[in-house]
Amino acid sequence: MGDASAALAQLVAGTTPGSLPPACTELARRGILDALGCGLYGAALPHVAWIRDGLDASSGGATLWGHRRGVAADQAALANGTAVHATEMSETFIRAVVHPGNVVVPAAVAVAEALGSTGAQLLTAVAVGYEVLARCGLAAGTGALMEQRLHTFSLLGPFGAAAAVAKLRFDDDADRVHDTLGIAATLAPTALLDAAREGATVKDVFEGHAAALGVVAGRYASLGVTGMRRWTDEWFPAVIRTPDLDRLTDGIGDRWEMARGGLRIKLRPVMGLVQPTVAAVLDLLDRQPVAVSDIAAVRVDSTRRAMIATETAPATVTGAKASIPFTVAALLHRTRAARTDPYLLDFYTEELLRDPDVLALAARCTVHLDEDFERHFETDAQMRYESRVTITRHDGARVTGYADIWPATSRLTFDEVTGKFTACATRGGVADPARIVEAVRRLEDLDDVRRLGELLAPDARHTGRRDPREG
């Protein structure tokens, strides 16, 4: 495995807009739009403001999405990555357990703005960042998340961000790309999964920090700092108990993992392992509405990952988005609100956390492993991502809902993602979401990514979003 570090660096350095498979170009384009929408929505959330307000706005050429202040690229990556991640609504590479859009896009857009890169260069950088991160996620495996309790999305995020940044900064200079990845490996943080379960708001900053670290690694490399040359040989065995190091380079250069069907767009702002259950509850209510007063108990059957989402009384909004019992109870109690807000953008609130009726029903909801669902998810050639919700009434009768969200969320085109983007961007206060959509659609025609940054400023009429520091 001594050549894995060099092979990843060569993949980044050797990829050009012309050599990038068209499917990867389109997935990168879709990912950029999705991350921008999530970031604009996230920037409007009250619990994200504290990280943004602590930044130095005196200088810098990168944009804080949804705001007018220019900051340094690493600070923009930190704030924008935090905003994307805090929504719990961003794109996932599900089998590798990573969120490429959370880290790669904020880091790449910030550095592309700072450097005045073209849209084509941004697309290529995002694609190689996605690919490096997907391969690192496959090498780490799901055990790092489930048994080691590491938030692998954030733990591995710096590698994807660093790959994208290195492509923008150094293009085909494989040595400098190699240094950037090697620097990131020595500085990568330990991100603990249970921060989400406990409701610690530091969890929201996990991927913003990972994005910023990728930017910092690129800056260090540009100053002449060198990184570990065999970082893959050292980092993975040191941090991951059972890494599959062959996954780092298997088929590299010939097969792009990012285009093999693993990328999935989230349609609601809850942790990925909660998503199938949301759809199953709505399926149940579509077919047979249930009066909450009739419910004696609720049972949820899903995959093994759902077993870490069983908190019944979350203390924060972050914790609520990671709780299957609480989310099920909230949907059953507030079905009308869910129907009028299909993306659930306004659903999770501090007031909801304190609702005694929701909490009482959540306490009667249990979560169980379905071995068939686990097999369909992990090993079946035709992947499924399933959940079943069974309501038992006081009279003993049962009502069941089922959902497999994989087809609906893994095959979305760029045009299909625009609906989610527009809903998110509108809440972020941008003046014209359609112009951002068209700019991303035609990124290859963009001669300077700073023009995209200009479109991410809020609408002046959206008074609730103006930064008080702007006078």
C-alpha positions as CSV (number, residue, x, y, z in Angstrom):
1,M,0.0,0.0,0.0
2,G,3.0,2.3,-0.1
3,D,1.9,3.8,-3.4
4,A,-1.7,4.7,-2.3
5,S,-0.8,8.2,-1.1
6,A,1.0,8.9,-4.4
7,A,-1.8,7.3,-6.4
8,L,-4.5,9.6,-4.9
9,A,-2.3,12.6,-5.5
10,Q,-1.8,11.6,-9.1
11,L,-5.5,11.1,-9.6
12,V,-6.1,14.7,-8.5
13,A,-3.2,16.2,-10.4
14,G,-3.8,14.2,-13.6
15,T,-7.6,14.9,-14.0
16,T,-8.5,17.6,-16.4
17,P,-11.9,19.0,-17.4
18,G,-11.6,17.1,-20.6
19,S,-10.6,13.8,-19.0
20,L,-13.3,13.9,-16.3
21,P,-16.1,11.4,-17.1
22,P,-19.3,13.3,-18.0
23,A,-21.2,11.5,-15.2
24,C,-18.8,12.9,-12.7
25,T,-19.1,16.4,-14.1
26,E,-22.8,16.3,-13.7
27,L,-22.7,14.8,-10.2
28,A,-20.3,17.6,-9.2
29,R,-22.6,20.2,-10.7
30,R,-25.6,18.7,-8.9
31,G,-23.6,18.6,-5.6
32,I,-22.5,22.2,-5.9
33,L,-26.1,23.3,-6.3
34,D,-27.3,21.2,-3.5
35,A,-24.6,22.4,-1.1
36,L,-25.2,26.0,-2.0
37,G,-28.9,25.6,-1.2
38,C,-28.3,23.9,2.1
39,G,-25.7,26.5,3.0
40,L,-28.0,29.4,2.3
41,Y,-30.8,27.7,4.3
42,G,-28.3,26.9,7.1
43,A,-27.0,30.4,7.3
44,A,-30.5,31.5,8.3
45,L,-30.7,29.2,11.3
46,P,-30.2,30.9,14.7
47,H,-27.9,28.2,16.0
48,V,-25.4,28.8,13.2
49,A,-25.0,32.5,13.7
50,W,-22.5,32.2,16.6
51,I,-19.8,30.7,14.4
52,R,-20.3,33.3,11.7
53,D,-20.3,36.2,14.2
54,G,-16.9,35.2,15.6
55,L,-15.1,35.6,12.2
56,D,-12.8,38.4,11.3
57,A,-14.5,40.3,8.5
58,S,-11.8,42.8,7.9
59,S,-10.3,41.2,4.8
60,G,-10.6,38.3,2.4
61,G,-11.9,37.4,-1.0
62,A,-14.4,34.7,-0.2
63,T,-18.1,34.9,0.4
64,L,-20.1,34.0,3.5
65,W,-23.2,32.6,1.7
66,G,-26.3,34.6,2.5
67,H,-24.2,37.6,3.7
68,R,-22.2,40.4,2.1
69,R,-19.0,40.2,4.2
70,G,-15.7,39.1,2.5
71,V,-13.5,36.8,4.6
72,A,-10.4,34.7,4.2
73,A,-11.0,31.4,2.4
74,D,-10.5,29.2,5.4
75,Q,-13.0,31.2,7.4
76,A,-15.6,31.1,4.6
77,A,-15.1,27.3,4.4
78,L,-15.6,27.1,8.2
79,A,-18.8,29.2,8.2
80,N,-20.3,27.9,5.0
81,G,-19.5,24.2,5.8
82,T,-21.0,24.6,9.2
83,A,-24.2,26.1,7.6
84,V,-24.4,23.2,5.2
85,H,-23.9,20.6,7.8
86,A,-26.2,22.1,10.4
87,T,-29.2,21.6,8.2
88,E,-28.7,17.8,8.2
89,M,-30.0,18.0,4.6
90,S,-26.9,17.6,2.5
91,E,-25.8,15.0,-0.1
92,T,-24.5,11.7,1.2
93,F,-22.3,9.0,-0.3
94,I,-24.2,6.4,1.7
95,R,-22.0,3.3,1.6
96,A,-18.8,5.2,2.3
97,V,-20.6,7.2,5.1
98,V,-19.3,10.6,4.0
99,H,-21.0,13.9,3.1
100,P,-19.0,15.2,0.1
101,G,-21.0,18.4,-0.4
102,N,-20.5,19.5,3.3
103,V,-16.8,19.8,3.0
104,V,-15.7,19.7,-0.6
105,V,-18.0,22.4,-2.0
106,P,-17.5,25.0,0.8
107,A,-13.7,24.6,0.6
108,A,-13.6,24.5,-3.2
109,V,-15.9,27.5,-3.7
110,A,-14.0,29.6,-1.1
111,V,-10.6,28.9,-2.7
112,A,-11.9,29.3,-6.2
113,E,-13.2,32.7,-5.3
114,A,-10.0,33.7,-3.7
115,L,-7.9,32.6,-6.7
116,G,-10.4,33.8,-9.4
117,S,-10.7,30.3,-10.8
118,T,-13.0,29.5,-13.7
119,G,-16.2,27.5,-13.3
120,A,-14.7,24.6,-15.2
121,Q,-11.8,24.5,-12.7
122,L,-14.3,24.5,-9.9
123,L,-16.2,21.6,-11.3
124,T,-13.1,19.5,-11.8
125,A,-11.8,20.3,-8.3
126,V,-15.2,19.3,-6.7
127,A,-15.2,16.0,-8.7
128,V,-11.7,15.0,-7.6
129,G,-12.5,16.0,-4.0
130,Y,-15.7,13.8,-4.1
131,E,-13.7,10.9,-5.5
132,V,-10.9,11.0,-3.0
133,L,-13.4,11.3,-0.1
134,A,-15.5,8.4,-1.4
135,R,-12.4,6.2,-1.6
136,C,-11.3,7.2,1.9
137,G,-14.8,6.4,3.2
138,L,-14.8,3.0,1.5
139,A,-11.5,2.3,3.1
140,A,-12.7,3.3,6.5
141,G,-15.9,1.2,6.3
142,T,-19.0,1.4,8.3
143,G,-17.4,-0.1,11.4
144,A,-15.7,3.2,12.2
145,L,-19.1,4.8,12.5
146,M,-21.0,2.0,14.2
147,E,-18.4,0.3,16.5
148,Q,-15.9,3.1,17.0
149,R,-18.5,5.8,17.3
150,L,-16.6,8.2,15.1
151,H,-18.4,10.7,13.0
152,T,-16.7,9.5,9.8
153,F,-18.3,12.2,7.7
154,S,-16.2,14.8,9.5
155,L,-13.3,12.6,10.4
156,L,-12.6,11.9,6.7
157,G,-13.8,15.3,5.4
158,P,-10.4,17.0,5.4
159,F,-9.2,14.6,2.7
160,G,-11.9,15.5,0.2
161,A,-11.6,19.2,1.0
162,A,-7.8,19.1,0.7
163,A,-8.0,17.3,-2.6
164,A,-10.3,19.9,-4.1
165,V,-8.2,22.8,-2.8
166,A,-5.0,21.2,-4.0
167,K,-6.4,20.9,-7.5
168,L,-7.3,24.5,-7.6
169,R,-4.0,25.7,-6.1
170,F,-1.6,23.4,-7.8
171,D,-3.5,21.8,-10.8
172,D,-1.1,19.1,-12.2
173,D,1.7,19.4,-9.7
174,A,1.3,16.0,-8.1
175,D,4.1,16.7,-5.5
176,R,2.2,19.7,-4.0
177,V,-1.1,17.8,-4.1
178,H,0.7,15.0,-2.3
179,D,1.9,17.5,0.3
180,T,-1.5,19.0,0.8
181,L,-3.1,15.6,1.5
182,G,-0.2,14.6,3.8
183,I,-0.6,17.8,5.8
184,A,-4.3,17.2,6.2
185,A,-3.7,13.7,7.5
186,T,-1.5,15.0,10.3
187,L,-4.0,17.6,11.4
188,A,-7.3,15.8,10.9
189,P,-9.6,16.0,14.0
190,T,-11.3,13.3,16.0
191,A,-15.0,13.7,15.5
192,L,-17.2,11.8,18.0
193,L,-20.5,10.6,16.8
194,D,-22.2,10.8,20.2
195,A,-22.0,14.6,20.1
196,A,-25.1,14.4,17.9
197,R,-26.9,12.0,20.2
198,E,-26.2,14.3,23.2
199,G,-27.2,17.3,21.2
200,A,-23.9,19.1,21.6
201,T,-23.9,22.0,19.1
202,V,-20.2,21.5,18.4
203,K,-21.5,18.7,16.1
204,D,-22.8,21.4,13.7
205,V,-19.3,22.7,13.3
206,F,-17.7,19.3,12.6
207,E,-17.7,19.6,8.8
208,G,-17.1,23.3,8.7
209,H,-13.9,22.6,10.6
210,A,-13.1,19.8,8.2
211,A,-13.6,22.0,5.2
212,A,-11.5,24.8,6.7
213,L,-8.7,22.3,7.4
214,G,-8.6,21.4,3.8
215,V,-8.1,25.0,2.9
216,V,-5.4,25.5,5.5
217,A,-3.6,22.4,4.3
218,G,-3.5,23.9,0.8
219,R,-2.2,27.2,2.1
220,Y,0.5,25.5,4.1
221,A,1.6,23.6,1.1
222,S,1.7,26.8,-1.0
223,L,4.1,28.2,1.6
224,G,6.5,25.3,1.2
225,V,5.4,23.1,4.1
226,T,5.7,19.5,3.3
227,G,3.4,16.7,4.3
228,M,3.7,13.0,5.1
229,R,4.5,11.1,1.9
230,R,3.0,7.8,3.1
231,W,0.1,9.2,5.0
232,T,-2.4,6.5,3.9
233,D,-0.1,3.8,5.4
234,E,0.0,5.6,8.7
235,W,-3.3,7.4,9.2
236,F,-5.8,4.7,8.5
237,P,-4.2,1.9,10.7
238,A,-3.7,4.5,13.5
239,V,-7.3,5.7,13.5
240,I,-9.5,3.0,11.9
241,R,-9.6,-0.4,13.6
242,T,-10.3,-2.5,10.5
243,P,-9.5,-0.4,7.4
244,D,-9.7,-1.9,3.9
245,L,-6.8,-0.1,2.4
246,D,-7.2,-1.8,-1.0
247,R,-10.3,0.4,-1.5
248,L,-8.2,3.5,-1.7
249,T,-6.7,2.5,-5.1
250,D,-8.8,-0.3,-6.5
251,G,-9.6,0.6,-10.1
252,I,-8.3,4.2,-9.5
253,G,-8.0,6.1,-12.8
254,D,-10.3,3.6,-14.6
255,R,-13.3,3.5,-12.2
256,W,-14.8,6.5,-10.5
257,E,-16.5,5.4,-7.2
258,M,-18.5,8.7,-7.1
259,A,-20.4,7.6,-10.2
260,R,-21.2,4.1,-9.2
261,G,-24.6,4.9,-7.6
262,G,-23.6,5.8,-4.0
263,L,-24.5,9.5,-4.0
264,R,-27.9,10.3,-2.5
265,I,-29.7,13.7,-2.1
266,K,-31.4,14.3,1.2
267,L,-34.9,15.7,0.9
268,R,-35.5,16.5,4.6
269,P,-33.3,18.0,7.3
270,V,-32.7,14.9,9.5
271,M,-29.8,12.6,9.8
272,G,-29.5,10.1,7.0
273,L,-30.4,7.1,9.2
274,V,-33.7,8.8,10.1
275,Q,-34.7,9.6,6.5
276,P,-36.3,6.2,5.6
277,T,-38.5,6.4,8.7
278,V,-39.8,9.8,7.8
279,A,-40.9,8.5,4.5
280,A,-42.5,5.4,6.1
281,V,-44.5,7.5,8.5
282,L,-45.8,9.7,5.6
283,D,-46.6,6.6,3.6
284,L,-48.7,5.2,6.5
285,L,-50.6,8.5,6.9
286,D,-51.2,8.7,3.1
287,R,-52.9,5.3,3.1
288,Q,-54.7,5.4,6.5
289,P,-54.7,8.5,8.7
290,V,-54.4,7.7,12.4
291,A,-55.8,9.7,15.4
292,V,-52.9,10.2,17.8
293,S,-55.3,9.5,20.8
294,D,-55.7,6.0,19.4
295,I,-52.0,5.1,19.4
296,A,-50.8,2.7,22.1
297,A,-47.3,2.1,20.7
298,V,-45.1,2.6,17.7
299,R,-42.5,0.2,16.4
300,V,-39.8,1.1,13.8
301,D,-37.9,-1.5,11.9
302,S,-34.9,-0.4,9.9
303,T,-31.2,-1.0,9.2
304,R,-28.4,-1.4,11.8
305,R,-27.5,2.3,11.6
306,A,-30.9,3.2,12.9
307,M,-29.9,1.7,16.3
308,I,-27.9,4.7,17.2
309,A,-30.9,7.1,16.7
310,T,-33.1,6.0,19.6
311,E,-33.0,9.0,21.9
312,T,-36.6,9.8,23.0
313,A,-36.2,13.2,24.6
314,P,-33.5,15.2,22.7
315,A,-32.2,18.3,24.3
316,T,-31.5,20.3,21.2
317,V,-32.7,20.7,17.6
318,T,-29.5,18.9,16.5
319,G,-30.4,16.0,18.8
320,A,-34.0,16.0,17.5
321,K,-32.8,15.6,13.9
322,A,-30.9,12.5,15.1
323,S,-33.8,10.9,16.9
324,I,-36.1,8.4,15.2
325,P,-38.7,8.2,18.1
326,F,-38.9,12.0,18.4
327,T,-39.2,12.5,14.7
328,V,-41.9,9.8,14.4
329,A,-43.9,11.4,17.3
330,A,-43.6,14.9,15.9
331,L,-44.8,13.8,12.4
332,L,-47.8,12.0,13.9
333,H,-48.7,15.0,16.1
334,R,-48.0,17.7,13.5
335,T,-49.0,16.1,10.2
336,R,-50.5,19.2,8.8
337,A,-47.3,21.2,9.3
338,A,-45.3,18.4,7.6
339,R,-47.7,18.4,4.6
340,T,-47.5,22.1,4.1
341,D,-43.7,22.1,4.4
342,P,-42.6,19.1,2.3
343,Y,-38.9,19.6,2.9
344,L,-39.6,20.2,6.7
345,L,-37.5,23.3,6.5
346,D,-39.5,25.0,9.3
347,F,-40.5,21.9,11.2
348,Y,-37.8,21.5,13.9
349,T,-38.0,24.3,16.5
350,E,-37.2,24.9,20.1
351,E,-41.0,24.9,20.8
352,L,-41.3,21.4,19.3
353,L,-38.6,20.1,21.6
354,R,-40.7,21.0,24.6
355,D,-44.1,19.7,23.4
356,P,-45.2,17.3,26.1
357,D,-47.5,15.4,23.8
358,V,-44.7,14.7,21.3
359,L,-42.4,13.6,24.1
360,A,-45.0,11.3,25.6
361,L,-45.5,9.6,22.2
362,A,-41.8,9.4,21.5
363,A,-41.4,7.5,24.8
364,R,-43.7,4.8,23.4
365,C,-41.7,4.4,20.2
366,T,-39.1,1.6,19.9
367,V,-36.5,1.0,17.2
368,H,-35.5,-2.5,16.0
369,L,-33.1,-4.1,13.5
370,D,-34.6,-5.8,10.5
371,E,-32.1,-8.3,9.2
372,D,-33.6,-8.3,5.7
373,F,-33.4,-4.5,5.5
374,E,-29.8,-4.7,6.6
375,R,-29.0,-7.3,3.9
376,H,-30.8,-5.2,1.3
377,F,-28.8,-2.2,2.3
378,E,-25.3,-3.6,2.7
379,T,-25.0,-6.5,0.2
380,D,-27.8,-6.6,-2.4
381,A,-26.8,-5.7,-5.9
382,Q,-29.9,-3.6,-6.1
383,M,-29.5,-1.4,-3.0
384,R,-32.5,-0.5,-0.9
385,Y,-32.7,1.9,2.1
386,E,-35.8,0.8,4.0
387,S,-37.9,1.4,7.1
388,R,-41.2,0.1,8.3
389,V,-43.4,1.9,10.9
390,T,-46.1,-0.1,12.7
391,I,-48.6,1.7,14.9
392,T,-50.5,-0.4,17.4
393,R,-53.8,1.1,18.5
394,H,-55.4,0.8,22.0
395,D,-57.9,-1.8,20.5
396,G,-55.0,-4.0,19.3
397,A,-55.4,-3.2,15.6
398,R,-52.2,-2.3,13.6
399,V,-51.4,0.1,10.8
400,T,-48.1,-0.2,8.9
401,G,-46.2,2.1,6.6
402,Y,-43.1,1.2,4.5
403,A,-40.6,3.2,2.5
404,D,-37.5,2.5,0.4
405,I,-36.0,5.9,-0.2
406,W,-33.1,4.8,-2.3
407,P,-34.7,5.1,-5.8
408,A,-36.2,8.5,-5.1
409,T,-33.1,10.1,-3.6
410,S,-30.2,8.5,-5.6
411,R,-31.4,9.2,-9.1
412,L,-32.3,12.9,-8.9
413,T,-31.1,15.0,-11.8
414,F,-29.8,18.6,-11.6
415,D,-33.3,19.9,-12.7
416,E,-35.0,17.8,-10.0
417,V,-32.7,19.2,-7.3
418,T,-33.7,22.8,-8.2
419,G,-36.9,22.5,-6.3
420,K,-35.1,21.7,-3.1
421,F,-32.5,24.4,-3.8
422,T,-35.1,27.1,-4.5
423,A,-37.0,26.3,-1.2
424,C,-33.7,26.5,0.7
425,A,-32.3,29.5,-1.0
426,T,-35.5,31.5,-0.6
427,R,-35.2,31.0,3.2
428,G,-31.6,32.2,2.9
429,G,-32.8,35.5,1.6
430,V,-31.0,35.5,-1.8
431,A,-32.5,38.0,-4.3
432,D,-32.8,35.6,-7.3
433,P,-32.4,31.8,-6.7
434,A,-33.0,31.2,-10.4
435,R,-29.9,33.1,-11.4
436,I,-27.8,30.9,-9.1
437,V,-29.3,27.8,-10.7
438,E,-28.4,29.0,-14.1
439,A,-24.9,30.0,-13.1
440,V,-24.3,26.5,-11.8
441,R,-26.0,24.9,-14.8
442,R,-23.5,26.8,-17.0
443,L,-20.4,26.7,-14.8
444,E,-18.2,25.9,-17.8
445,D,-19.0,29.3,-19.2
446,L,-18.1,31.2,-16.0
447,D,-14.7,32.9,-16.3
448,D,-14.5,33.8,-12.6
449,V,-16.2,32.0,-9.7
450,R,-16.4,35.4,-7.9
451,R,-19.4,36.1,-10.1
452,L,-21.1,33.2,-8.5
453,G,-20.2,34.6,-5.1
454,E,-22.0,37.8,-5.9
455,L,-25.2,36.0,-6.5
456,L,-25.1,34.5,-3.0
457,A,-25.7,37.8,-1.2
458,P,-29.1,38.2,0.5
459,D,-32.0,40.2,-0.7
460,A,-31.8,43.6,1.0
461,R,-35.6,43.4,1.5
462,H,-35.2,40.3,3.5
463,T,-34.6,42.3,6.7
464,G,-34.5,39.3,9.0
465,R,-31.2,38.2,7.4
466,R,-29.1,41.4,7.4
467,D,-25.9,41.2,9.4
468,P,-26.0,43.9,12.0
469,R,-22.3,44.6,11.4
470,E,-23.3,45.9,7.9
471,G,-24.7,49.1,9.4
